[in-house]
Amino acid sequence: MMEENKVPTADIDFKTPLTDLVRPIVDTPDAVNVTEEETESGLVLTLTVAEGDVGMIIGKHGKIARALRTVVKAAAKISGKKVSVEIK
């Protein structure tokens, strides 16, 4: 029987991969900032970009924003933690 590999939540950095995914998409990569806040419902990542880049991050019909959230949730599932992404 295979033993399930559990990754300690402290070892997973959610900010860096999200930042690395967003920087190539925007016109002002230096303005990309991700902050994290622990809440009762889990970890909340707040993605802040330059005002002119918000549309690029959301994408047509929210497709890019949805894809970013999907990638973060996949990493969160590995850690066993609930993580959400807010875009500002």
N, C-alpha and C positions, 0 to 999 in steps of 0.2 A: 504494500500500500504506500502511495506517495505521500510524503509529508508536505502540507501546504506551506509555502514560503511566505512568512509574514515579514514585512519591512517595517521597522520602527518608524513611527510618524515623525520623529525628530530628525530623521535622516533625509526626509523629502523636502526639497526646496521648491515651492510652487512659484515664487516670484521670478526667478531667473528664466525658466523656460517660457513663461508668459511674456516677459519682456523681450526675449530673443525671438519669439514668434511675431511680435507686433512691430518691432523696429524696422524691418525691411518693408513693411506695408505703408508706413506713414512718410510724409514729406519732411517732418521734423523729428527725427529719431531721438535727439537729445532731450526732447520734451516728454518722452515716455517715462512714466513713473508708476510703479506698482507698490501699493501699501497693503499690509495684511492686518486684520483685526479678528481676534478670537471672540465669538459671540456664543450665546446659549445654543444656537442652532448649528454652529460649526465655524469654520474659518471663512472670512469674507475677504476676497482680494478686490481691491479697488484699483482699476486701471484708469490712469489719467493721461490724456494726450493733448496736444495743442488743439485749440478750438477749431482750426481748419481741417484737422485730421479725424475728427469724430465720425464724419460720414464714411471715411475709408474703413474705419474699424467696424462700423456697423454693417456696411456693405448693402447690396441690393436685397431688400426684403429681410435684412438681418442675418444673411447667410454667413458672413465672416464672424460676426459676434457669436452666433450659434456654434460655429466650428471651434472657436477659441474656448468656449465653455465646455464643449464636448471633450477636447483634449485635456483640459484641467480636471474634469470629472473622471476621466479615465485614470489619470495619475492619482486622484484622490481615492478611487476605488482600491487601488493597490495598497494604499496606506490605511484603508479602513476609516477614513475621515471624510466628513461632509465638507465640501468646499464649493463656494459660489463666487461668481465674477460679476462685479458691477463696473459699468463703463461710464466715465465722466469726462 
